[in-house]
Amino acid sequence: MAKAKDLVIVESPAKAKTIEKYLGGNYKVTASMGHLRDLPKSKMGVDIEHGFEPQYIAVRDKSELISQLKKDAKSAKTVYLATDPDREGEAISWHLKELLDLPDDKAQRVTFNEITKKVVSESIQHPRRIDQDLVDAQQARRILDRIVGYKLSPLLWRKVKTGLSAGRVQSVATRMVVDREEEIKAFVSEEYWLLDALLSRADSGSFTARYYGEGEKKKELKTREDVDKVIADCEKATFTVRTVKRGEKQRTPAPPFITSPLQQEASRRLAMTPRRTMSIAQQLYEGVEITGQGSVGLITYMRTDSLRLSEDALAAAKDYIIDRYGPEYYPGKPRHFKTKAGAQDAHEAIRPTDVRLTPELVRKDLTQEQYRLYRLIWGRFTACQMANAVYDNVSVDVDAAGHSFRANYSELKFPGYTAVYEEAKDEESDELKNPLPSLSEGETLKLEKMTPDQQFTQPPARYTEATLIRAMEEKGIGRPSTYAPTISAITSRDYVIKEGKYLRPTPLGEVVTGLMKEHFADIVDLKFTNHMEEELDEIESGKAAWREVLGEFYGGFEQEFQKAEESLDGVRIKVPDVLSDEYCEVCGRQMVVRKGKFGHFLACPGFPECTFTKPIVEVAEGKCPMCGSKILKRKSKKGYVFYACERGTDCGFITWDVPTKNFCPTCGKTLFKKSGRGPLKSFCINEDCPNFVPEEKRSYKKKTPEEKAEAEEKKAAAAEKKAAAAEKKAAAAEKKPAAEKKPAAAAEKKTTKRTRKVNSEK
């Protein structure tokens, strides 16, 4: 009789494949496909009167998977619950234990901070019991959010609009965006002036110095009169170099990534949304097929707030840096970074599992998104263990008629960590881009001209996804695992919209936030929300009981809820319409923006008397190359963007290529480029023009014969697999008794009838 295999349960098939390769034939590794047990969607599912007892049920549509897992668990000697190493992962393992009815001695918990052969093998040899404190912290969060959502959402339906939702963290995030918008509206701009002096030496060389103040005291120029006075004082005065300060300036590398900075940097550099960033990072963590190595986990766990790095990783980084760049690029000893107070510090920082697997080595095995994100993570980690960058810094102060002007210039002397990675900047530096001439103190300079520049103070910028996450992190709102879902929630629910890269609250978001601030001050209070996160951390560390924390919260919340119900009795709050620039073609009213099942559209505000609607049209750059009309940006039924002439079939022009604002210098037609990010080359599509670029030369990357053959093989294998599955299914159906076939035949007949009905409606 064959020896029973131990069972290892993870969340995803990709992770299962990688781990099974490392563990070998004595283990069966399978995926739970996420949660298998949760609170019901149809009701609150929490018995508040009996200690907030949750009423968990098996997730619908996963009955077959649950049955298979039960069968596998029953035949296994030991079941290793290897879900993600965080609160939610611990809770999933606990739910699996309960759902599969596993005794304590059979259910073993293992976690992998990185999915490498060494870590997986070591972890499986040192299992532990499920950490009930971690489970309770996750239960408390889930129940807390369920109470808030299932109590407040129906209230919003009755008082504002059907289909709305409220959430503990999402309501605070929306408030932050709304508060920023109110700051911008209330901002009063103030005038100020910059004044640059172009100075030259007697022999050669010139440079620009900016007005600093009077002597060594800094002063701002507020008005044109202030500027004119300085100009009048200096026009005939002697400009003398007062001080020349030379020295070295060193810049230290940024720490390795934790979740929030990774999402911010990916947003700035790669234009990735936080949700997309975490999705790609999950793929890199779980495992990617690498030529000659099989499935390899390329990065450590990506939901973390710890800056800690393992000694093995530090030693590997040292060896790589010295071998690749030389000993002068290593700082002499490992760099350790201090994790901020209040962090959970459960895992390492995000880093490559093997620093010698450089981005270029694995590039051919990764998708473009995977490669770009891996390069970012690899570069940040490697740079954090490298020597400082050294700059030669020169600062010059020039005096004239009691006024002082200053110029700064820095030049890279030793690249250090910047040879690998340099952090993206949100603001430009005031330093000069051209070197200063070799000046000496007491030297006299000639004034060539003075250039005044009127400026106005700017309101605070709207949040981007990256800056909102940074603000949430700084204020202790949410945790690494909640940042991306929160941003997705407030945008998908139409409380906040993206304009370019910036987030702006909608009228709906402003109305709901106003109601919450008035009647549920605690829920949208930043300090209160931060306090609740600390309470959850206390539960995790075993210092607080989860039922007591929930009881303390619910007492005040229920009082607020009852007061709100009374004060809003009979009240219906109207959300202001968003007016468009277009007017109804039937009745002449100014049309408003509405949101339907398939997105936003324009509607007549006279509904139901007037039912006229029209789609929102986005005009692209350029002109139609066939008739000169506007080009409209459209979307196909599957969501793909294409471009078409506004005259539709009367003209017939349509293309997948992106029109640009530039025109062909020869024929004057609009130039196009291929869709995608980056500096793609534009081309002319007018066949009668000498500059015409044929389709095959429009920057599409041609597949090599080997790549084509590989793609065909994959396609054939997929088709073969699909056919085999269909054959297996048909064979199983044939074996069924006649009594079981009748319901199936009835269902098929019903489906066919429904299909005919849909087709007739079309």
JOCORJO-V114803 format. One record per helix or strand of 2 or more residues. SS is the DSSP state (H for helix, E for strand). FROM is the first residue (numbers start at 0). LEN is the number of residues. If there is no record, write none. Layout:
BEGIN
ss=SS from=FROM len=LEN
ss=SS from=FROM len=LEN
END
This chain:
BEGIN
ss=E from=5 len=5
ss=H from=12 len=11
ss=E from=26 len=5
ss=E from=36 len=3
ss=E from=45 len=2
ss=H from=47 len=3
ss=E from=52 len=2
ss=E from=55 len=3
ss=H from=62 len=13
ss=E from=78 len=3
ss=H from=86 len=13
ss=E from=106 len=3
ss=H from=116 len=9
ss=H from=131 len=28
ss=H from=167 len=19
ss=E from=190 len=10
ss=E from=205 len=9
ss=E from=216 len=2
ss=H from=223 len=11
ss=E from=238 len=13
ss=H from=258 len=12
ss=H from=273 len=13
ss=E from=287 len=3
ss=E from=293 len=3
ss=E from=298 len=2
ss=H from=310 len=15
ss=H from=326 len=3
ss=H from=358 len=7
ss=H from=367 len=17
ss=E from=388 len=12
ss=E from=402 len=12
ss=H from=415 len=4
ss=E from=443 len=13
ss=H from=464 len=10
ss=H from=482 len=10
ss=E from=495 len=4
ss=E from=501 len=4
ss=H from=506 len=13
ss=H from=525 len=15
ss=H from=545 len=22
ss=E from=577 len=6
ss=E from=589 len=7
ss=E from=598 len=5
ss=E from=612 len=3
ss=E from=617 len=6
ss=E from=629 len=6
ss=E from=640 len=5
ss=H from=647 len=3
ss=E from=653 len=2
ss=E from=657 len=6
ss=E from=669 len=4
ss=E from=682 len=2
ss=H from=694 len=3
ss=H from=704 len=31
ss=H from=737 len=24
END
